[in-house]
């Protein structure tokens, strides 16, 4: 395909609202780096990350997921894909960063993490320099890079949150999920007061329940931690979500007109309407410096 034809194809796709593949996209200076986490397991964090990313793509944003759940990496499982590579191959010098990027349903692109994430936190200075040069290329190929972290209050999860520019905390209306979400925010806040949190309520029966859940966390955080946490919305409780998980297909694709899909699209629009902090910058290089520097 000629350069002119390729440019025309890309222009058409942009006008149609489709995100370009990372390999075809024009370089940008920085990507927004966001961690997605939760205070406890079982709240649908990884499923949220996957469908959130697909909705960003629908809006024309180039989006990449990096599975940073060290113990229970499962983004590939949710898509019915057996990952052949992960970050460990890059750390060992067996693969380049472009060879790690895999494509799932809807064209979503991702990098499997697994045990590679554990090794990432324990690199030597020489390995860190080589790794950083490779993975920094991602910032020129994506508008959003989402790190799906492990759930709970582990040291590794805390490191990812503190290193990122923004953190989305996923909870549900269940009392234990609310308590654990606040505990996570408090722990990170005590270690790093500069972290920006955004709150998502998953599996909410309706808008009223979602708002009540978010308000509980926001009120306690305001009173005891002296921080304002923005809520970016909720995902409605929907039996089609569990069906999509069993089918190993994102619900945004399998059931695009479902209640969960509709609420997710509203949530993404609300997220995009909340601008990031003005001092965000440094991209992947700054993220890795903050992440790995904390372990040495």
N, C-alpha and C positions, 0 to 999 in steps of 0.2 A: 504494500500500500504506500502511495506517495505521501510526502509530508503534508501537501495541501489537502489530500483526501482525508488524512488522519485528523488534521485540524478541524475540517468540516464535520467529521464524525463526532469529535469531542464536543464541538459547539452545539450540535443537535442534541446530544445527550445532556449537556448542561441546561439547555432550554427546556428539556423535558423533565428536568429535576432529578436526573440520575447522576449519582456520584461516579467519578471516573475510577477505574482500577488504579491502585497505587503505582503500578509500573508505568501507566500512561499519563499520570497527572503532572501538571506543571509544578516545579519546585516552589515551596513556600518557606518563609524564614522560620516559622515556628508552628508547632501543633499545640493545641490545648491538651494537657496531660491531666487525666482525671482518674482517681482511684474510686472503685465502687466496693463498698464494704458493708458489713452488718455486725451487730453486737452478738448474734448467735446464728447457728446454722438453721436451715430449714425454712427461711423466710422468702426464698425464691430469688436470692441475690444474683446468681449466675444467669438464671433465666431472664431476669430483668435486664442485666447487662447486654445479653445477646439481642433481645428485642429492641432495647433502647438504641443500640448501635444501628440496627437495621432501619429504624425510624429516622435516625440522623442521615443515613444514606438516602432515604426517600426524599429528604429535604435538600439533597445535592451535596452533602458533606462527605468527603473522603474519610472513612473511619476504619480504625484498626483496633482489634481486641488482643491484648496480651494476657494470657491466663497466668495469673500470679498466685494462684491458690496452691501453695507448696504441697500440702498433704492430700488435697482432694480436687485436683484439676479435672474439670468436667465440661468445659465449653465444647470440646469436640464431641463428647458423648451426646450432648443436647442436640447436636446437628447430625448425629448418626455417622460421624466420620472417625476413622481410626488414624490418629495423627502419627505420621512417620518420622517427624522431626520435632525437636523442641530446643529451648535455649542452651541446653547442655551441649548440643552439637556445635553451636557458635562458640561457646566458652572453650571447648576443646580444639577449636580451629578446624573442625571437620566440615562445616558449612558456612556460607556467607549469609548475611542477614536477608538478602533477597530470596535465598533458597529456603528460608524458614517460613516465609509468609505463605499460608495455605488459604484456599478459597472454599467457602461454605455456601449454603443456600442463600439465594438472593444476591450472590456476589460478595457477601461479607468476607473480609479478610482477617485472618487471625494468626497468632503465633502461640503454639502450645508451650506451657511452662513446665509443669511437673517438677521433678527433682532438680531441673536446671535452675529454678529460682532459688533453691537452697544453696546451690553452688555459687550463684551470683553474689550472694551476701558475704561470701568468704574468698573473694578473689585477691590475688597478690597485686601490688601496684602495677607491675608490668602487664598482667592479665587485664587489669582494669582499664589501662590506657588503650589496649588493643580492642577490648570489648566496646568501649565507649565510642571509638572511631567508627566501628561497624554500625552500632545500633543508632547512632546519631543521624544516620542517613534517613531514618524513619520520619524525622521531623520535616523533611522536605517532601514527603510523599503522603502525608495525612493531615487533615484538619483537626481530627480528634484521635487521641490514643487513649483507650480505656484499659486500665489495669483492673482485672477482676481478682481481688485479693481474697485471702482466706477469711472466714468468719471468726468472730470472737476477739479476745484480748491478747493474742499472741504477740511476742516481740517482733516477729517478722511482719505481721500485719501492721503494727504500729509504725515500723520503719517505712513501709510503703506509703502510708497515709501522710506521715510527716514530710516525706520527700516530694510528694505531688503538689501541684498547684491548687487543685480543688478535690474535695472528697464528697461523694454521694453516699449517704448512709441510708440503707434500705431496712425498713422495719415493717411489722404488721400490727394490727390493733390488739394482738394478744399482750396481756400485761407483762409476761416474761420478756417478750421481744422489745417492748417499750423500755423496760428497766435496763436491759442489756445494751440497747442502743445508746441510752444516756450514759451508762458506765463507760462505754467505748469513747464517746465524745469527751467525757471528763478526763479519762486517762490520757488521751492525746493532747487535750488542751493543757494539762498540767506539764507536759513535756515540751510542747511547741504551741505557743499562743497565736501563731500566725496562720495556722491551718484554717482554710475556708470550708465550712460544712454546708451541704445542701441535703434536705431531707425528702425521702420518698416513702409513702405508705403503700405497701403492697397488700393485695387481697382484702381491700376495703369493701364493705357491703354497699356503701354509698358515699357520696361526697361529705355528708354530715359526719359519718364515722371517721372518715379520713382526716377531716379538719380537726375533730376532737382529739384524735391520736397525735397529730402533728403539734397541736397547741400544747398538749401536756409536756412534750419534750422541749419545745421552744420556751415555754414559761419557766420550767425548772432550770434550763440552761441560762436563761436571762437572769434569773434570780441568784443562782449559786455560782455560775461561771462567768457572768457578766459578758455574755456573747449573744449576738443575734444570729439565729439560724434560719435561713430562707427555706421555705417548703416549695418544692417544684411540682407538687401534685401527687396523684395516686394512681394505682392500677386497680381496676375493679375486680373483685372476686368473681371468677368465671370457671365453670367446670370444663370449658373448652381448653383452658390452659393445661390442665393435667392430661387431657387427651392428646394435645400437641406434644407434650413431653414424652408420652408413651410412643408417639409416632416419630419421635426424634426429628421434629420439624418445628422451627420457631412459630409461635402462634400468630405473629404478624403476617407470616406467609400462609400458614395452614388455614387460619380463620381470620382473614383481614377485616371482616365486618363484625367480629365478636365484640362484646362489651369490653373485654380486656384490651383488645387492639385499639378500639376507639379511644379509651381513656389513656392509653400509652401515647397515642398521637397528640392528644391535648397536652399531656405532660411534657413531651419533647418541645412543643411550641412554647410552653411556659418557660422551660429551661433556656431555650434560645433567646427568650425575651429578657432574661436576667443576665446582664453583661458580667464578665469576670472582673476580678479586682484589677485596677489599673496597673498595679506593679507586677503583674504576672509576666514572666519572661525567662529566657535562658534555655527553654526547651528541654530536650532530652538530656543534653549535656549537664545542665544544672540539676535535673532530676537524679541522674546517676551519681553525680558528685555528692548530693545530699543523702542519697540512699546508701551508697557503699561507704561513704565517709563516716557514717554513724556506726559502722561495724568495726572500724579499725581503732 
